[in-house]
């Protein structure tokens, strides 16, 4: 909490910031005020139709601290249109099986299946634990938020201003731990008629983000406010969904939320007392829904890997690389096969920039340590330095055999020990910022390795693996190869294998396009026509 308070103090004294508006700790009394005893769940109802979709008229950055909501800065115009920023799902309890970036319409939660409590149930402040997709780049924040949720306004009059605050708590929480604070946004929907169900699908302005818990675990919360966000709504309640990923069971929906939800049912509002306000909405015994219900939100963000891009704008080649310091292979062949199993290959080194990038990846590599690289000596070998090849069939110049030589009395390759026909990448003794390439035996034992991805199966100029990580290409079987490229015979990627694919292949074959190297022997020749015809006739 200390860091949050220091941040607020800095904001208050910063130049150009507006005054802070905050939620009153003693708001107007709800229509049906809950008692101090543990409230009952009340009767649960199934919504008979689709709630009314509404859009905010303005949004603003905010922070939640010690039961108060503070608006930070000016109100902003909401983004126009319904486009979604690029990114991957990092917390998604709802599911998106059709890839339209909106939550699925399924039973026990979506479409007409939204559950809610009776008219006397008021719940102005809801919170639940969240665990993000393990590959989330938390430093980048959730730069797109697909937050389709529903609520029912139950105010004391015919209409009431509706300001909804959504926050992310940064602490590593356990189930039903009281909230301490978090950054988020306010969404102002102006005055809304009461006794009506609404839903919204919200985005942030381009370039703005939701800050995420650095550990990847925390909680999300949302509040129902009024009066320009300065006090709690008279009475409101979220609708509840049931989804298998409520407990992290659905592999297609990354992220998990806890089984228990904190509901602000007991005054003072803005505070959660787990003893009386923590509950599980498990209605499976009543056969209402097979899953635990909850008020759930969906976030989009940036996934960090596994893998690191050697970006073109940084002087790189656009390829992706992955180095796991804990992964060791007993032989060069095992390392090669592991790389291929995830759609990549053992890394090659074709220029000094790439070699330097490797050193940045393996900054924890000990001095005088050796790794496998994707080079080998084609048999029959001409020792010590002839007939070397890369696994990718890139030109092998051998220019790095003696680059930054560690020992001037040695040279590489030296065919030692015997049958040293596989490529190793070694740091220099006493200096892990220098390297050399050396030949060694296939079974050099227990060595690390780097996986490289450079395939562009659909010819769009982007490495497929990066597009998979960004959610642009599907890879349902997790093999590192886009699903659209799994069928080689579907040469034009239209989802069908027909004459158009054969014509597209012939065009590529006549042009010597590397994509026409169907048998992957490094040459585009007649054998590739025969290989493609066999696949085409088989339908894939």
C-alpha positions in Angstrom: 0.0 0.0 0.0 2.9 2.4 0.7 3.9 2.4 -3.0 0.3 3.2 -4.1 0.1 6.1 -1.6 3.4 7.5 -2.8 2.2 7.3 -6.3 -1.0 9.3 -5.5 1.1 11.9 -3.7 3.3 12.3 -6.8 0.2 12.6 -9.0 -1.3 15.3 -6.8 1.8 17.4 -7.0 2.5 16.7 -10.7 2.0 19.4 -13.3 -1.0 19.4 -15.6 -3.1 16.9 -13.7 -6.7 17.5 -12.8 -8.0 17.4 -9.3 -8.7 14.0 -7.9 -12.3 12.9 -7.5 -13.0 10.1 -5.1 -15.8 7.8 -4.0 -17.4 8.7 -0.7 -16.9 6.2 2.0 -20.5 6.8 3.2 -22.6 6.8 0.0 -26.4 7.1 -0.2 -28.3 4.2 1.3 -29.2 1.5 -1.2 -32.9 0.6 -1.8 -32.4 -2.6 0.2 -29.5 -2.1 2.6 -27.7 -5.4 3.5 -27.2 -6.2 7.2 -23.9 -6.7 8.9 -24.5 -10.5 9.1 -23.4 -12.7 6.2 -26.0 -12.0 3.5 -27.8 -14.8 1.7 -27.3 -15.4 -1.9 -30.9 -14.8 -2.7 -32.9 -16.4 -5.5 -31.0 -16.8 -8.8 -32.7 -16.0 -12.1 -31.9 -16.6 -15.7 -32.1 -13.6 -17.9 -34.9 -13.9 -20.4 -33.3 -11.9 -23.2 -30.3 -10.0 -24.4 -29.4 -7.0 -22.2 -29.2 -3.6 -23.9 -25.8 -2.8 -25.3 -24.6 0.7 -24.5 -21.4 2.7 -25.1 -19.6 5.1 -22.7 -19.6 8.8 -23.5 -16.2 9.4 -21.9 -13.4 7.5 -20.0 -10.7 8.5 -17.6 -7.7 6.9 -15.8 -8.3 6.1 -12.1 -6.9 4.4 -9.1 -8.6 2.5 -6.3 -7.0 2.9 -2.8 -8.3 2.2 0.6 -11.9 1.9 -0.5 -11.9 5.1 -2.5 -11.9 5.6 -6.3 -9.7 8.5 -7.4 -9.9 9.9 -11.0 -6.5 10.9 -12.4 -6.4 13.3 -15.2 -9.0 14.6 -17.6 -12.0 12.7 -19.1 -11.3 11.4 -22.6 -13.4 10.6 -25.6 -13.8 6.8 -25.9 -12.3 5.1 -29.0 -14.7 4.9 -32.0 -15.6 1.8 -33.8 -15.4 -1.8 -32.7 -11.9 -2.7 -33.9 -9.6 -4.6 -31.6 -5.9 -4.0 -31.2 -3.6 -6.9 -32.0 -2.6 -9.1 -29.2 -3.3 -12.4 -27.5 -5.8 -13.3 -24.8 -4.1 -13.1 -21.4 -7.1 -13.5 -19.2 -10.2 -15.0 -20.7 -12.8 -16.8 -18.7 -15.4 -16.8 -21.4 -13.9 -18.4 -24.5 -13.6 -17.4 -28.2 -13.9 -20.6 -30.1 -14.8 -18.9 -33.4 -12.0 -16.3 -33.2 -14.2 -13.2 -33.6 -12.6 -11.7 -30.5 -15.9 -11.5 -28.7 -17.0 -14.0 -26.0 -18.8 -17.1 -27.1 -22.5 -17.4 -26.8 -22.8 -20.6 -24.8 -25.0 -21.9 -22.0 -24.7 -20.9 -18.4 -23.4 -17.4 -19.1 -23.7 -15.9 -22.5 -26.3 -15.0 -25.0 -29.6 -15.4 -23.1 -27.9 -17.4 -20.4 -26.9 -14.6 -18.0 -27.8 -15.2 -14.4 -28.7 -12.5 -11.9 -30.2 -12.2 -8.4 -33.5 -10.6 -7.3 -34.3 -6.9 -7.3 -33.2 -6.4 -3.7 -29.7 -7.7 -4.3 -27.1 -4.8 -4.4 -23.5 -5.5 -5.1 -21.6 -2.2 -6.0 -18.1 -3.6 -5.8 -17.0 -7.0 -7.1 -13.5 -8.5 -7.0 -12.0 -11.9 -7.9 -8.5 -13.3 -8.2 -6.9 -13.6 -11.6 -3.9 -15.5 -12.9 -2.7 -14.3 -16.3 -1.5 -16.4 -19.2 2.0 -17.6 -18.1 3.6 -16.1 -21.2 2.1 -12.6 -20.6 4.5 -9.7 -20.9 3.2 -7.9 -17.8 5.5 -4.9 -18.4 3.6 -4.1 -21.6 0.2 -4.0 -19.9 -3.2 -5.0 -21.4 -3.2 -2.7 -24.4 -6.5 -4.0 -25.5 -9.3 -5.0 -23.2 -12.3 -6.9 -24.4 -14.5 -6.3 -21.4 -18.0 -7.6 -22.3 -19.9 -7.8 -19.1 -23.5 -7.2 -18.0 -25.1 -5.6 -15.1 -28.5 -4.5 -13.8 -29.2 -1.0 -12.5 -31.5 -1.0 -9.6 -31.4 2.7 -8.4 -33.9 4.5 -6.2 -35.3 6.7 -8.9 -36.3 6.4 -12.6 -32.7 7.0 -13.8 -29.2 7.5 -12.4 -25.8 8.4 -13.7 -23.8 5.3 -14.3 -20.0 5.4 -14.0 -18.3 2.0 -13.9 -14.7 1.7 -12.6 -12.6 -1.3 -13.5 -9.3 -1.9 -11.8 -6.4 -4.4 -11.6 -4.9 -5.2 -8.2 -1.1 -5.7 -8.5 -0.6 -7.8 -5.4 -0.2 -11.5 -5.6 -3.5 -12.5 -4.0 -5.0 -15.6 -2.7 -8.7 -16.4 -2.8 -10.8 -13.8 -1.0 -7.9 -11.6 0.1 -9.1 -8.1 0.8 -8.3 -5.6 -1.9 -5.6 -3.0 -1.3 -5.6 -0.9 -4.5 -5.0 -0.9 -8.2 -4.9 1.1 -11.4 -7.7 1.2 -13.9 -10.3 3.2 -15.8 -13.6 4.9 -15.3 -16.3 4.6 -17.9 -19.2 7.1 -17.9 -22.4 6.0 -19.5 -24.4 9.1 -18.4 -27.9 8.7 -17.0 -29.5 5.3 -17.5 -33.1 4.2 -16.9 -33.3 1.9 -13.8 -34.6 -1.7 -13.6 -32.8 -2.5 -16.9 -30.1 -4.9 -17.8 -27.1 -3.5 -19.8 -23.9 -4.8 -21.3 -20.8 -3.1 -22.7 -17.8 -4.1 -24.8 -15.1 -1.7 -24.0 -11.7 -0.6 -25.4 -9.1 1.9 -24.4 -7.7 4.7 -26.5 -4.9 3.7 -28.8 -1.6 3.6 -26.8 -3.2 3.4 -23.4 -3.0 0.2 -21.3 -4.3 -1.5 -18.2 -1.3 -2.0 -15.9 -0.9 -5.6 -15.0 0.4 -7.3 -11.8 4.1 -7.9 -12.4 4.0 -11.4 -11.0 1.1 -12.4 -13.3 -1.2 -13.0 -10.4 -3.5 -10.5 -8.7 -7.1 -9.6 -8.9 -9.6 -7.6 -11.0 -12.4 -5.5 -9.6 -15.1 -3.3 -10.9 -17.3 -0.8 -9.1 -20.7 0.8 -9.8 -20.5 4.6 -9.2 -22.6 7.7 -9.9 -22.3 11.5 -9.6 -19.3 11.9 -11.9 -17.7 8.9 -10.2 -17.7 10.5 -6.8 -20.1 8.1 -4.9 -21.4 4.6 -5.0 -24.4 3.8 -7.1 -27.7 3.5 -5.3 -28.0 -0.2 -6.2 -26.5 -2.3 -9.0 -25.4 -5.9 -9.5 -23.4 -7.8 -12.0 -24.7 -10.7 -14.0 -22.9 -13.9 -13.6 -21.4 -16.4 -16.1 -20.3 -19.9 -15.8 -17.3 -21.1 -17.8 -14.9 -24.0 -17.5 -11.9 -21.6 -17.5 -13.4 -20.2 -14.2 -10.9 -22.7 -12.7 -8.5 -22.8 -15.6 -9.9 -25.9 -17.2 -10.2 -24.7 -20.8 -6.9 -24.8 -22.7 -8.3 -22.4 -25.4 -8.9 -19.6 -22.9 -5.6 -18.5 -21.2 -5.7 -17.3 -17.6 -7.6 -18.4 -14.6 -9.9 -16.8 -12.1 -10.5 -18.0 -8.5 -13.5 -20.0 -7.5 -14.5 -17.5 -4.9 -15.7 -13.9 -5.4 -15.7 -11.0 -3.1 -19.1 -9.1 -3.1 -19.5 -5.7 -1.5 -22.8 -6.6 0.3 -22.1 -5.2 3.7 -21.4 -1.5 4.5 -19.1 0.3 4.5 -19.0 0.1 0.7 -15.6 0.1 -0.9 -14.3 -2.4 1.5 -14.4 -6.2 1.4 -14.7 -8.3 4.6 -13.9 -11.8 3.6 -15.6 -13.2 6.7 -19.0 -12.2 5.4 -18.5 -11.2 1.8 -16.5 -14.1 0.3 -18.6 -16.7 -1.5 -18.6 -19.3 -4.2 -21.5 -19.2 -6.6 -21.5 -22.9 -7.2 -25.0 -23.8 -8.3 -24.1 -27.1 -9.9 -25.9 -29.1 -7.1 -29.0 -27.2 -8.1 -28.5 -28.2 -11.7 -28.6 -24.6 -12.7 -25.2 -24.6 -14.3 -22.4 -27.2 -14.3 -19.7 -24.5 -13.7 -19.1 -22.1 -10.9 -20.6 -18.7 -11.7 -18.8 -15.5 -11.4 -18.6 -11.9 -12.7 -15.8 -12.2 -15.3 -13.8 -9.9 -17.5 -11.6 -10.6 -20.5 -8.2 -8.9 -21.1 -6.0 -8.8 -24.2 -2.3 -8.1 -24.0 1.2 -9.0 -25.2 2.6 -12.5 -24.9 6.4 -12.7 -24.4 7.1 -16.1 -25.7 8.5 -18.5 -25.3 10.9 -16.8 -27.6 12.6 -13.5 -28.4 12.5 -11.7 -31.7 15.7 -10.3 -33.2 13.8 -7.3 -34.6 14.6 -5.8 -37.9 14.4 -2.3 -36.5 17.2 -3.3 -34.1 19.4 -4.5 -36.9 18.2 -8.1 -36.8 16.7 -10.5 -39.2 13.1 -10.8 -37.9 13.7 -14.4 -36.7 12.6 -15.7 -33.3 14.9 -17.5 -30.9 14.4 -19.4 -27.6 17.0 -20.4 -25.1 16.1 -22.3 -22.0 19.0 -22.5 -19.5 17.5 -25.5 -17.9 17.1 -27.5 -21.1 20.0 -29.8 -22.0 20.2 -32.4 -24.7 22.3 -35.6 -24.5 23.3 -35.3 -28.1 23.3 -33.0 -31.2 20.5 -35.2 -32.7 18.3 -34.9 -29.6 18.7 -31.1 -29.7 17.9 -31.1 -33.4 14.7 -33.1 -32.9 13.6 -31.0 -29.9 13.8 -27.9 -32.0 12.0 -29.5 -34.9 9.2 -30.7 -32.6 8.3 -27.0 -31.8 8.4 -25.9 -35.5 11.9 -24.5 -35.4 15.5 -25.7 -35.9 18.8 -25.5 -34.1 20.1 -22.0 -34.4 22.5 -21.0 -37.2 24.9 -18.1 -37.1 25.4 -16.3 -40.4 26.7 -12.9 -39.4 28.3 -11.1 -36.5 25.0 -9.4 -35.5 23.3 -12.8 -35.1 26.2 -14.1 -33.0 26.0 -11.0 -30.8 22.3 -11.6 -30.3 23.0 -15.1 -29.2 25.4 -13.8 -26.5 22.6 -11.5 -25.3 20.3 -14.5 -25.0 22.8 -16.6 -23.0 24.1 -13.9 -20.7 23.9 -16.5 -17.9 26.1 -19.0 -19.8 29.2 -19.7 -17.9 32.6 -18.9 -19.4 34.1 -21.9 -21.2 30.6 -23.5 -21.7 29.5 -25.1 -24.9 26.2 -25.4 -26.7 24.9 -27.2 -29.8 24.4 -25.2 -33.0 22.6 -26.2 -36.2 25.6 -27.2 -38.3 27.0 -30.5 -39.3 29.6 -32.0 -41.6 28.1 -33.8 -44.6 29.4 -37.4 -45.1 31.7 -38.4 -46.5 33.5 -35.7 -44.6 36.6 -34.0 -45.9 38.4 -33.1 -42.7 38.7 -30.8 -41.1 36.7 -27.9 -42.7 35.0 -29.1 -45.9 31.4 -30.1 -46.6 30.0 -28.3 -43.6 26.3 -27.4 -43.8 23.6 -25.6 -41.9 20.4 -27.5 -41.1 18.6 -24.8 -43.0 20.8 -25.1 -46.1 21.9 -21.5 -45.7 25.3 -20.8 -47.2 28.0 -22.0 -44.8 31.1 -19.7 -45.2 32.9 -20.9 -42.1 34.0 -17.3 -41.4 33.5 -17.7 -37.6 35.7 -20.7 -37.1 38.5 -18.4 -35.8 36.6 -15.2 -34.9 37.6 -13.9 -31.5 39.9 -16.9 -31.0 40.1 -17.7 -27.4 43.5 -19.5 -27.6 45.8 -18.3 -30.4 47.6 -21.7 -30.2 44.4 -23.5 -31.3 42.3 -23.3 -34.5 38.9 -24.7 -35.5 37.8 -27.0 -36.8 40.4 -29.5 -35.6 38.5 -32.8 -35.9 39.2 -33.5 -32.3 38.2 -35.6 -30.7 37.6 -38.1 -33.4 34.5 -37.9 -35.5 34.0 -34.3 -34.6 31.4 -33.6 -37.2 28.8 -31.5 -35.4 28.9 -27.8 -34.7 29.3 -26.4 -31.2 29.1 -22.8 -29.9 31.5 -22.0 -27.1 32.3 -19.1 -24.9 36.0 -18.4 -24.2 37.5 -19.5 -20.9 37.4 -16.6 -18.4 35.3 -14.5 -20.8 31.7 -15.3 -21.6 31.3 -12.2 -23.9 33.5 -13.8 -26.5 32.8 -17.0 -28.5 34.1 -19.4 -31.1 32.6 -22.1 -33.2 34.1 -25.5 -32.9 33.5 -29.0 -34.2 32.7 -31.8 -31.8 31.1 -35.2 -31.5 27.4 -35.7 -31.7 27.2 -37.1 -28.2 29.0 -34.2 -26.5 26.6 -34.8 -23.7 24.2 -32.6 -21.6 24.6 -29.4 -23.6 22.3 -26.5 -24.0 21.0 -25.3 -27.3 19.1 -22.4 -29.0 16.0 -22.9 -31.1 15.5 -20.6 -34.1 12.2 -19.9 -36.0 12.4 -18.4 -39.5 9.7 -20.1 -41.5 7.2 -18.0 -43.4 4.9 -20.7 -44.8 2.3 -18.3 -46.1 4.7 -15.9 -47.7 3.5 -12.7 -46.0 7.0 -11.6 -45.1 6.6 -12.3 -41.4 8.0 -15.2 -39.4 5.1 -17.6 -38.6 6.1 -18.3 -35.1 5.9 -14.6 -34.1 2.4 -14.4 -35.7 1.4 -17.4 -33.6 2.6 -15.7 -30.4 0.7 -12.5 -31.3 -2.5 -14.5 -31.9 -2.5 -13.6 -35.6 -2.2 -17.2 -36.8 -3.8 -20.2 -35.1 -1.7 -23.1 -33.9 -4.2 -25.4 -32.1 -1.9 -28.4 -31.9 0.9 -26.3 -30.4 3.6 -27.6 -32.8 4.9 -24.1 -33.7 3.5 -24.4 -37.3 0.4 -22.4 -38.2 -2.7 -24.5 -38.8 -3.2 -22.9 -42.2 0.3 -24.3 -43.2 -0.2 -27.8 -41.9 -1.6 -29.0 -45.2 1.2 -28.6 -47.7 -1.1 -29.4 -50.6 -3.2 -26.4 -49.8 -0.7 -24.2 -51.5 -2.8 -21.1 -51.7 -4.0 -21.4 -48.1 -7.8 -21.1 -48.9 -8.7 -24.2 -46.8 -9.3 -26.4 -49.9 -7.1 -28.7 -52.0 -8.0 -28.3 -55.7 -6.7 -27.3 -59.1 -6.0 -23.7 -57.9 -3.4 -25.1 -55.5 -1.6 -27.1 -58.2 -1.5 -24.0 -60.4 -0.1 -21.9 -57.5 2.5 -24.6 -56.9 3.6 -24.7 -60.5 4.0 -20.9 -60.5 6.2 -21.1 -57.5 8.1 -24.0 -58.9 8.8 -22.2 -62.2 10.1 -19.2 -60.2 12.4 -21.3 -58.1 10.5 -20.2 -55.0 11.9 -22.0 -51.9 8.3 -22.8 -50.9 8.2 -25.2 -53.8 11.0 -27.3 -52.2 8.5 -29.8 -51.0 11.0 -32.5 -50.2 13.2 -30.0 -48.3 16.4 -31.1 -50.0 17.6 -27.6 -50.7 16.8 -27.7 -54.4 13.6 -26.9 -56.4 13.5 -29.7 -59.0 11.5 -32.5 -60.5 11.5 -34.4 -57.3 9.5 -31.6 -55.7 6.8 -32.0 -58.4 6.5 -35.7 -57.7 6.4 -35.0 -53.9 3.7 -32.4 -54.3 1.6 -34.5 -56.6 1.5 -37.3 -54.0 0.3 -34.9 -51.3 -2.2 -33.2 -53.6 -3.7 -36.5 -54.7 -4.0 -37.5 -51.0 -5.8 -34.3 -50.3 -3.1 -32.9 -48.0 
